[in-house]
Amino acid sequence: MRLTSLRLTDFQRHASLELRFAEGLTVIRGPNEAGKTTVQRALEMALFRRPTSTAAETESVRPWGQPDAVPHVELRFQHDGLAGRVTKAFAGSRGTAELELDGEVHTDPALVDRRLAELTGLPSERFFRSTACIRHAELADLDRDEGALRDRLQQSMSGADRGTWAARRKLQDAISRYRSEGAKNPGPLKQARDAVSRLAADAATGEAALAALSRDRSALAEARARRESLDGRLARAAAELDAAERAVAAQDRLGKADAEYRRYRRASELSGEIAAAETSHPSTTPLPVLRNGVERLRDLEYEISERRAELATQPEASPAPSGAVAASPPGRGAALLPVLPLLLAIGAFVAATGLGGTVGLAIGALFMVAAVGASLALLRLRWRASGERLQDEGRDDRIGARSRDRADVEERLRAIAGERDAQLAVLGMGSSGWAPSTGAC
């Protein structure tokens, strides 16, 4: 990379300055406070400083007495035969940067600084000062000894300068850290190799998984093909089953229709036969009347059999036993019989008391006991007679009720038999010709 020109605007004392550099060595000379150091500083800031920096040094490049001025630096260069340009405006957080090379334009300040470091090969300002610049104090012996200047440049280029040595040391430290192989402090190279190993293992695992996935996809495709075949067979079987079910249903309907046809045909034949029989019937009674009469006779015969069965289950009313005498209700004299022994006992006691003495009292007491016993015996006989009379009355009531029920059934049976005989007379049939079991005359 070779610098070709420098243009400054509002950069410290240079409100507007443009310099063109020769192809060889360019020397900037002038009196004190002419702005030579400002030009060097502008080159350093154009190559190494970020325009968005808010450091005090960046703020100090504004012109004196103009706090709102924005310093601009425009540096033109050539690199591998290509013309390029870098422009920076140092305005704090509002600063801008632009790098143009071979049609490519970059405006990101960080990207512009990285690209300039790649183009110049200079890692820092200190390295730039020790290799590409000559200090003002080193120009004192320039006229007297040009060899000293060549030695100074040679030392700077060989790394004897402090900045170059520090840069080389940082580079060696970075290379050492990069090549470190320790287990606890692995360098980037070892980490990269480990990462490559892990990625290789992951790649092998992925290849195996990919092969398994390919096999699974093939198996899935085969399974889907088999499923489609089975689905087709299942659909055909379902269609055949449906057709078979419809055939069975049709066969059942055909059988039912044939049975109904035979029944209807037989009914038609029977209807014709009945009509012919009614036409050729020899009886004077019309057949419909005769049919209804026969049905009524059957009902009556059934009711007669039911009444006869009911009569058979009912016992006949038996008369009272021949040796039994109906008990008559006791009269008024019978009511005084239990009291009479008691009166006699009282009289005997009075008589014994009248006799006096112990013998009289004993005789009176005996008569009293005998009178009480006789009274109790008579009362017991009276109660037994009353119970037998009540039992006889209940038996008579039951016999009377059964007699009435039997009489009702016999009366109903005679009425039904009379209705049957009347129905037979209406039909012109005698009672001897009626056969209830067959229903024929």
Secondary structure, 3 states (H helix, E strand, C coil): CEEEEEEEEEECCEEEEEEECCCCCCCCCCCCCCCHHHHHHHHHHHHHCCCCCCCHHHHCCCCCCCCCCCCEEEEEEEECCEEEEEEEECCHHHCEEEEEECCEEECCHHHHHHHHHHHHCCCCHHHHHHHCCCCHHHHCCCCCCHHHHHHHHHHHHHCCCHHHHHHHHHHHHHHHHHHCECCCCECHHHHHHHHHHHHHHHHHHHHHHHHHHHHHHHHHHHHHHHHHHHHHHHHHHHHHHHHHHHHHHHHHHHHHHHHHHHHHHHHHHHHHHHHHHHHCCCCCCCHHHHHHHHHHHHHHHHHHHHHHHHHHHCCCCCCCCCCCCCCCCCCHHHHCCCHHHHHHHHHHHHHHHHHCHHHHHHHHHHHHHHHHHHHHHHHHHHHHHHHHHHHHHHHHHHHHHHHHHHHHHHHHHHHHHHHHHHHHHHHCCCHHHCECCCCEC
